[in-house]
Amino acid sequence: MVVNIILLVLGIACLLGGIFFAIKPLAPNALIAFAGICLLHWSKYINVSTSAFIFWGIASVLVLLVDFLRNDDAATASTTGNIYATVGAVGGMLIGMALGAALMVLGVIVGALVGVFAFSKTPNGAGLKFPTSTFIHYFCAVGFPVIVTMAMVGLTIEGFIVN
């Protein structure tokens, strides 16, 4: 019983750490969120299927590869865009959660896209014109890790609500 509570606290801390590192990308946020899902599953507070473990594990590794291969140019080095993408993704997650789990993931994607688009309208993101390859590169470099992390967090919250 005590072990389950410790795993629960550590799992929630990892999920919150994933959100924090989505805003300030100092550590691999998706891997931290995936560790939170694993800890919560082992605590028996949520049930995660084997296929979901495999999917989110592969997605976390892909995020790690994107972060590793990403070149830190002036646009992606700024963490201001991460704040916009994360806030948009959280907003999309909450709206999607009200509509169902399947739409929650779509809400995270649309929210992150809206957040990056809003960042492109600020003075710091002025070089990101919407339909250009620079915008798409920035969205993939910043938005993809945020999308994967926030989708894992949102699905974990859904798992708590269902159980």
MODELLER restraints for C-alpha pairs under 7 A, 6 or more apart:
rsr = mdl.restraints
at = mdl.atoms
rsr.add(forms.Gaussian(group=physical.xy_distance, feature=features.Distance(at['CA:4:A'], at['CA:43:A']), mean=4.48, stdev=0.5))
rsr.add(forms.Gaussian(group=physical.xy_distance, feature=features.Distance(at['CA:7:A'], at['CA:39:A']), mean=5.49, stdev=0.5))
rsr.add(forms.Gaussian(group=physical.xy_distance, feature=features.Distance(at['CA:7:A'], at['CA:40:A']), mean=6.26, stdev=0.5))
rsr.add(forms.Gaussian(group=physical.xy_distance, feature=features.Distance(at['CA:7:A'], at['CA:43:A']), mean=5.41, stdev=0.5))
rsr.add(forms.Gaussian(group=physical.xy_distance, feature=features.Distance(at['CA:8:A'], at['CA:39:A']), mean=6.84, stdev=0.5))
rsr.add(forms.Gaussian(group=physical.xy_distance, feature=features.Distance(at['CA:8:A'], at['CA:40:A']), mean=5.50, stdev=0.5))
rsr.add(forms.Gaussian(group=physical.xy_distance, feature=features.Distance(at['CA:8:A'], at['CA:43:A']), mean=6.01, stdev=0.5))
rsr.add(forms.Gaussian(group=physical.xy_distance, feature=features.Distance(at['CA:10:A'], at['CA:39:A']), mean=6.96, stdev=0.5))
rsr.add(forms.Gaussian(group=physical.xy_distance, feature=features.Distance(at['CA:11:A'], at['CA:36:A']), mean=3.95, stdev=0.5))
rsr.add(forms.Gaussian(group=physical.xy_distance, feature=features.Distance(at['CA:11:A'], at['CA:37:A']), mean=6.45, stdev=0.5))
rsr.add(forms.Gaussian(group=physical.xy_distance, feature=features.Distance(at['CA:11:A'], at['CA:39:A']), mean=4.95, stdev=0.5))
rsr.add(forms.Gaussian(group=physical.xy_distance, feature=features.Distance(at['CA:11:A'], at['CA:40:A']), mean=5.19, stdev=0.5))
rsr.add(forms.Gaussian(group=physical.xy_distance, feature=features.Distance(at['CA:12:A'], at['CA:36:A']), mean=6.30, stdev=0.5))
rsr.add(forms.Gaussian(group=physical.xy_distance, feature=features.Distance(at['CA:14:A'], at['CA:32:A']), mean=5.58, stdev=0.5))
rsr.add(forms.Gaussian(group=physical.xy_distance, feature=features.Distance(at['CA:14:A'], at['CA:33:A']), mean=5.64, stdev=0.5))
rsr.add(forms.Gaussian(group=physical.xy_distance, feature=features.Distance(at['CA:14:A'], at['CA:35:A']), mean=6.61, stdev=0.5))
rsr.add(forms.Gaussian(group=physical.xy_distance, feature=features.Distance(at['CA:14:A'], at['CA:36:A']), mean=4.66, stdev=0.5))
rsr.add(forms.Gaussian(group=physical.xy_distance, feature=features.Distance(at['CA:15:A'], at['CA:32:A']), mean=6.86, stdev=0.5))
rsr.add(forms.Gaussian(group=physical.xy_distance, feature=features.Distance(at['CA:15:A'], at['CA:33:A']), mean=4.70, stdev=0.5))
rsr.add(forms.Gaussian(group=physical.xy_distance, feature=features.Distance(at['CA:15:A'], at['CA:36:A']), mean=5.29, stdev=0.5))
rsr.add(forms.Gaussian(group=physical.xy_distance, feature=features.Distance(at['CA:15:A'], at['CA:153:A']), mean=6.25, stdev=0.5))
rsr.add(forms.Gaussian(group=physical.xy_distance, feature=features.Distance(at['CA:17:A'], at['CA:32:A']), mean=6.77, stdev=0.5))
rsr.add(forms.Gaussian(group=physical.xy_distance, feature=features.Distance(at['CA:18:A'], at['CA:29:A']), mean=4.40, stdev=0.5))
rsr.add(forms.Gaussian(group=physical.xy_distance, feature=features.Distance(at['CA:18:A'], at['CA:30:A']), mean=6.25, stdev=0.5))
rsr.add(forms.Gaussian(group=physical.xy_distance, feature=features.Distance(at['CA:18:A'], at['CA:32:A']), mean=5.34, stdev=0.5))
rsr.add(forms.Gaussian(group=physical.xy_distance, feature=features.Distance(at['CA:18:A'], at['CA:33:A']), mean=4.84, stdev=0.5))
rsr.add(forms.Gaussian(group=physical.xy_distance, feature=features.Distance(at['CA:18:A'], at['CA:149:A']), mean=6.48, stdev=0.5))
rsr.add(forms.Gaussian(group=physical.xy_distance, feature=features.Distance(at['CA:21:A'], at['CA:27:A']), mean=6.10, stdev=0.5))
rsr.add(forms.Gaussian(group=physical.xy_distance, feature=features.Distance(at['CA:21:A'], at['CA:29:A']), mean=5.11, stdev=0.5))
rsr.add(forms.Gaussian(group=physical.xy_distance, feature=features.Distance(at['CA:22:A'], at['CA:29:A']), mean=5.67, stdev=0.5))
rsr.add(forms.Gaussian(group=physical.xy_distance, feature=features.Distance(at['CA:22:A'], at['CA:82:A']), mean=6.70, stdev=0.5))
rsr.add(forms.Gaussian(group=physical.xy_distance, feature=features.Distance(at['CA:22:A'], at['CA:86:A']), mean=6.58, stdev=0.5))
rsr.add(forms.Gaussian(group=physical.xy_distance, feature=features.Distance(at['CA:22:A'], at['CA:146:A']), mean=5.61, stdev=0.5))
rsr.add(forms.Gaussian(group=physical.xy_distance, feature=features.Distance(at['CA:23:A'], at['CA:82:A']), mean=5.16, stdev=0.5))
rsr.add(forms.Gaussian(group=physical.xy_distance, feature=features.Distance(at['CA:23:A'], at['CA:83:A']), mean=5.08, stdev=0.5))
rsr.add(forms.Gaussian(group=physical.xy_distance, feature=features.Distance(at['CA:23:A'], at['CA:86:A']), mean=6.27, stdev=0.5))
rsr.add(forms.Gaussian(group=physical.xy_distance, feature=features.Distance(at['CA:24:A'], at['CA:79:A']), mean=6.31, stdev=0.5))
rsr.add(forms.Gaussian(group=physical.xy_distance, feature=features.Distance(at['CA:28:A'], at['CA:64:A']), mean=6.36, stdev=0.5))
rsr.add(forms.Gaussian(group=physical.xy_distance, feature=features.Distance(at['CA:29:A'], at['CA:149:A']), mean=6.48, stdev=0.5))
rsr.add(forms.Gaussian(group=physical.xy_distance, feature=features.Distance(at['CA:30:A'], at['CA:60:A']), mean=5.12, stdev=0.5))
rsr.add(forms.Gaussian(group=physical.xy_distance, feature=features.Distance(at['CA:30:A'], at['CA:63:A']), mean=6.72, stdev=0.5))
rsr.add(forms.Gaussian(group=physical.xy_distance, feature=features.Distance(at['CA:30:A'], at['CA:145:A']), mean=6.42, stdev=0.5))
rsr.add(forms.Gaussian(group=physical.xy_distance, feature=features.Distance(at['CA:30:A'], at['CA:148:A']), mean=6.40, stdev=0.5))
rsr.add(forms.Gaussian(group=physical.xy_distance, feature=features.Distance(at['CA:30:A'], at['CA:149:A']), mean=4.79, stdev=0.5))
rsr.add(forms.Gaussian(group=physical.xy_distance, feature=features.Distance(at['CA:31:A'], at['CA:60:A']), mean=5.40, stdev=0.5))
rsr.add(forms.Gaussian(group=physical.xy_distance, feature=features.Distance(at['CA:33:A'], at['CA:149:A']), mean=6.14, stdev=0.5))
rsr.add(forms.Gaussian(group=physical.xy_distance, feature=features.Distance(at['CA:33:A'], at['CA:152:A']), mean=6.78, stdev=0.5))
rsr.add(forms.Gaussian(group=physical.xy_distance, feature=features.Distance(at['CA:33:A'], at['CA:153:A']), mean=6.91, stdev=0.5))
rsr.add(forms.Gaussian(group=physical.xy_distance, feature=features.Distance(at['CA:34:A'], at['CA:56:A']), mean=6.94, stdev=0.5))
rsr.add(forms.Gaussian(group=physical.xy_distance, feature=features.Distance(at['CA:34:A'], at['CA:57:A']), mean=6.85, stdev=0.5))
rsr.add(forms.Gaussian(group=physical.xy_distance, feature=features.Distance(at['CA:34:A'], at['CA:60:A']), mean=7.00, stdev=0.5))
rsr.add(forms.Gaussian(group=physical.xy_distance, feature=features.Distance(at['CA:37:A'], at['CA:156:A']), mean=6.86, stdev=0.5))
rsr.add(forms.Gaussian(group=physical.xy_distance, feature=features.Distance(at['CA:40:A'], at['CA:46:A']), mean=6.18, stdev=0.5))
rsr.add(forms.Gaussian(group=physical.xy_distance, feature=features.Distance(at['CA:41:A'], at['CA:47:A']), mean=5.67, stdev=0.5))
rsr.add(forms.Gaussian(group=physical.xy_distance, feature=features.Distance(at['CA:41:A'], at['CA:48:A']), mean=6.28, stdev=0.5))
rsr.add(forms.Gaussian(group=physical.xy_distance, feature=features.Distance(at['CA:46:A'], at['CA:159:A']), mean=5.55, stdev=0.5))
rsr.add(forms.Gaussian(group=physical.xy_distance, feature=features.Distance(at['CA:46:A'], at['CA:160:A']), mean=6.11, stdev=0.5))
rsr.add(forms.Gaussian(group=physical.xy_distance, feature=features.Distance(at['CA:46:A'], at['CA:163:A']), mean=6.68, stdev=0.5))
rsr.add(forms.Gaussian(group=physical.xy_distance, feature=features.Distance(at['CA:59:A'], at['CA:148:A']), mean=6.92, stdev=0.5))
rsr.add(forms.Gaussian(group=physical.xy_distance, feature=features.Distance(at['CA:63:A'], at['CA:145:A']), mean=5.51, stdev=0.5))
rsr.add(forms.Gaussian(group=physical.xy_distance, feature=features.Distance(at['CA:66:A'], at['CA:141:A']), mean=6.92, stdev=0.5))
rsr.add(forms.Gaussian(group=physical.xy_distance, feature=features.Distance(at['CA:70:A'], at['CA:141:A']), mean=6.68, stdev=0.5))
rsr.add(forms.Gaussian(group=physical.xy_distance, feature=features.Distance(at['CA:76:A'], at['CA:138:A']), mean=6.40, stdev=0.5))
rsr.add(forms.Gaussian(group=physical.xy_distance, feature=features.Distance(at['CA:76:A'], at['CA:142:A']), mean=6.99, stdev=0.5))
rsr.add(forms.Gaussian(group=physical.xy_distance, feature=features.Distance(at['CA:81:A'], at['CA:116:A']), mean=6.38, stdev=0.5))
rsr.add(forms.Gaussian(group=physical.xy_distance, feature=features.Distance(at['CA:81:A'], at['CA:119:A']), mean=5.77, stdev=0.5))
rsr.add(forms.Gaussian(group=physical.xy_distance, feature=features.Distance(at['CA:82:A'], at['CA:142:A']), mean=6.26, stdev=0.5))
rsr.add(forms.Gaussian(group=physical.xy_distance, feature=features.Distance(at['CA:84:A'], at['CA:115:A']), mean=4.67, stdev=0.5))
rsr.add(forms.Gaussian(group=physical.xy_distance, feature=features.Distance(at['CA:84:A'], at['CA:116:A']), mean=6.10, stdev=0.5))
rsr.add(forms.Gaussian(group=physical.xy_distance, feature=features.Distance(at['CA:84:A'], at['CA:119:A']), mean=6.10, stdev=0.5))
rsr.add(forms.Gaussian(group=physical.xy_distance, feature=features.Distance(at['CA:85:A'], at['CA:112:A']), mean=4.51, stdev=0.5))
rsr.add(forms.Gaussian(group=physical.xy_distance, feature=features.Distance(at['CA:85:A'], at['CA:113:A']), mean=6.98, stdev=0.5))
rsr.add(forms.Gaussian(group=physical.xy_distance, feature=features.Distance(at['CA:85:A'], at['CA:115:A']), mean=4.34, stdev=0.5))
rsr.add(forms.Gaussian(group=physical.xy_distance, feature=features.Distance(at['CA:85:A'], at['CA:116:A']), mean=5.25, stdev=0.5))
rsr.add(forms.Gaussian(group=physical.xy_distance, feature=features.Distance(at['CA:85:A'], at['CA:143:A']), mean=6.21, stdev=0.5))
rsr.add(forms.Gaussian(group=physical.xy_distance, feature=features.Distance(at['CA:85:A'], at['CA:146:A']), mean=6.97, stdev=0.5))
rsr.add(forms.Gaussian(group=physical.xy_distance, feature=features.Distance(at['CA:86:A'], at['CA:112:A']), mean=6.43, stdev=0.5))
rsr.add(forms.Gaussian(group=physical.xy_distance, feature=features.Distance(at['CA:86:A'], at['CA:146:A']), mean=6.09, stdev=0.5))
rsr.add(forms.Gaussian(group=physical.xy_distance, feature=features.Distance(at['CA:87:A'], at['CA:115:A']), mean=6.84, stdev=0.5))
rsr.add(forms.Gaussian(group=physical.xy_distance, feature=features.Distance(at['CA:88:A'], at['CA:111:A']), mean=4.20, stdev=0.5))
rsr.add(forms.Gaussian(group=physical.xy_distance, feature=features.Distance(at['CA:88:A'], at['CA:112:A']), mean=4.85, stdev=0.5))
rsr.add(forms.Gaussian(group=physical.xy_distance, feature=features.Distance(at['CA:88:A'], at['CA:114:A']), mean=6.22, stdev=0.5))
rsr.add(forms.Gaussian(group=physical.xy_distance, feature=features.Distance(at['CA:88:A'], at['CA:115:A']), mean=4.57, stdev=0.5))
rsr.add(forms.Gaussian(group=physical.xy_distance, feature=features.Distance(at['CA:89:A'], at['CA:108:A']), mean=4.48, stdev=0.5))
rsr.add(forms.Gaussian(group=physical.xy_distance, feature=features.Distance(at['CA:89:A'], at['CA:109:A']), mean=6.64, stdev=0.5))
rsr.add(forms.Gaussian(group=physical.xy_distance, feature=features.Distance(at['CA:89:A'], at['CA:111:A']), mean=4.32, stdev=0.5))
rsr.add(forms.Gaussian(group=physical.xy_distance, feature=features.Distance(at['CA:89:A'], at['CA:112:A']), mean=4.44, stdev=0.5))
rsr.add(forms.Gaussian(group=physical.xy_distance, feature=features.Distance(at['CA:89:A'], at['CA:147:A']), mean=6.71, stdev=0.5))
rsr.add(forms.Gaussian(group=physical.xy_distance, feature=features.Distance(at['CA:89:A'], at['CA:150:A']), mean=6.65, stdev=0.5))
rsr.add(forms.Gaussian(group=physical.xy_distance, feature=features.Distance(at['CA:90:A'], at['CA:108:A']), mean=6.72, stdev=0.5))
rsr.add(forms.Gaussian(group=physical.xy_distance, feature=features.Distance(at['CA:90:A'], at['CA:150:A']), mean=6.86, stdev=0.5))
rsr.add(forms.Gaussian(group=physical.xy_distance, feature=features.Distance(at['CA:91:A'], at['CA:111:A']), mean=6.25, stdev=0.5))
rsr.add(forms.Gaussian(group=physical.xy_distance, feature=features.Distance(at['CA:92:A'], at['CA:107:A']), mean=4.13, stdev=0.5))
rsr.add(forms.Gaussian(group=physical.xy_distance, feature=features.Distance(at['CA:92:A'], at['CA:108:A']), mean=4.65, stdev=0.5))
rsr.add(forms.Gaussian(group=physical.xy_distance, feature=features.Distance(at['CA:92:A'], at['CA:110:A']), mean=6.52, stdev=0.5))
rsr.add(forms.Gaussian(group=physical.xy_distance, feature=features.Distance(at['CA:92:A'], at['CA:111:A']), mean=4.41, stdev=0.5))
rsr.add(forms.Gaussian(group=physical.xy_distance, feature=features.Distance(at['CA:93:A'], at['CA:104:A']), mean=5.20, stdev=0.5))
rsr.add(forms.Gaussian(group=physical.xy_distance, feature=features.Distance(at['CA:93:A'], at['CA:105:A']), mean=6.86, stdev=0.5))
rsr.add(forms.Gaussian(group=physical.xy_distance, feature=features.Distance(at['CA:93:A'], at['CA:107:A']), mean=5.30, stdev=0.5))
rsr.add(forms.Gaussian(group=physical.xy_distance, feature=features.Distance(at['CA:93:A'], at['CA:108:A']), mean=4.83, stdev=0.5))
rsr.add(forms.Gaussian(group=physical.xy_distance, feature=features.Distance(at['CA:93:A'], at['CA:154:A']), mean=6.36, stdev=0.5))
rsr.add(forms.Gaussian(group=physical.xy_distance, feature=features.Distance(at['CA:95:A'], at['CA:107:A']), mean=6.68, stdev=0.5))
rsr.add(forms.Gaussian(group=physical.xy_distance, feature=features.Distance(at['CA:96:A'], at['CA:103:A']), mean=5.02, stdev=0.5))
rsr.add(forms.Gaussian(group=physical.xy_distance, feature=features.Distance(at['CA:96:A'], at['CA:104:A']), mean=3.67, stdev=0.5))
rsr.add(forms.Gaussian(group=physical.xy_distance, feature=features.Distance(at['CA:96:A'], at['CA:107:A']), mean=4.89, stdev=0.5))
rsr.add(forms.Gaussian(group=physical.xy_distance, feature=features.Distance(at['CA:97:A'], at['CA:104:A']), mean=4.95, stdev=0.5))
rsr.add(forms.Gaussian(group=physical.xy_distance, feature=features.Distance(at['CA:101:A'], at['CA:155:A']), mean=6.95, stdev=0.5))
rsr.add(forms.Gaussian(group=physical.xy_distance, feature=features.Distance(at['CA:105:A'], at['CA:151:A']), mean=5.61, stdev=0.5))
rsr.add(forms.Gaussian(group=physical.xy_distance, feature=features.Distance(at['CA:108:A'], at['CA:147:A']), mean=6.01, stdev=0.5))
rsr.add(forms.Gaussian(group=physical.xy_distance, feature=features.Distance(at['CA:108:A'], at['CA:150:A']), mean=6.80, stdev=0.5))
rsr.add(forms.Gaussian(group=physical.xy_distance, feature=features.Distance(at['CA:108:A'], at['CA:151:A']), mean=6.43, stdev=0.5))
rsr.add(forms.Gaussian(group=physical.xy_distance, feature=features.Distance(at['CA:109:A'], at['CA:147:A']), mean=5.91, stdev=0.5))
rsr.add(forms.Gaussian(group=physical.xy_distance, feature=features.Distance(at['CA:112:A'], at['CA:143:A']), mean=6.00, stdev=0.5))
rsr.add(forms.Gaussian(group=physical.xy_distance, feature=features.Distance(at['CA:112:A'], at['CA:147:A']), mean=6.73, stdev=0.5))
rsr.add(forms.Gaussian(group=physical.xy_distance, feature=features.Distance(at['CA:116:A'], at['CA:139:A']), mean=6.61, stdev=0.5))
rsr.add(forms.Gaussian(group=physical.xy_distance, feature=features.Distance(at['CA:117:A'], at['CA:130:A']), mean=6.91, stdev=0.5))
rsr.add(forms.Gaussian(group=physical.xy_distance, feature=features.Distance(at['CA:119:A'], at['CA:125:A']), mean=5.54, stdev=0.5))
rsr.add(forms.Gaussian(group=physical.xy_distance, feature=features.Distance(at['CA:120:A'], at['CA:126:A']), mean=5.45, stdev=0.5))
rsr.add(forms.Gaussian(group=physical.xy_distance, feature=features.Distance(at['CA:120:A'], at['CA:128:A']), mean=5.21, stdev=0.5))
rsr.add(forms.Gaussian(group=physical.xy_distance, feature=features.Distance(at['CA:120:A'], at['CA:129:A']), mean=6.69, stdev=0.5))
rsr.add(forms.Gaussian(group=physical.xy_distance, feature=features.Distance(at['CA:128:A'], at['CA:134:A']), mean=5.94, stdev=0.5))
rsr.add(forms.Gaussian(group=physical.xy_distance, feature=features.Distance(at['CA:128:A'], at['CA:135:A']), mean=4.96, stdev=0.5))
rsr.add(forms.Gaussian(group=physical.xy_distance, feature=features.Distance(at['CA:129:A'], at['CA:135:A']), mean=6.02, stdev=0.5))
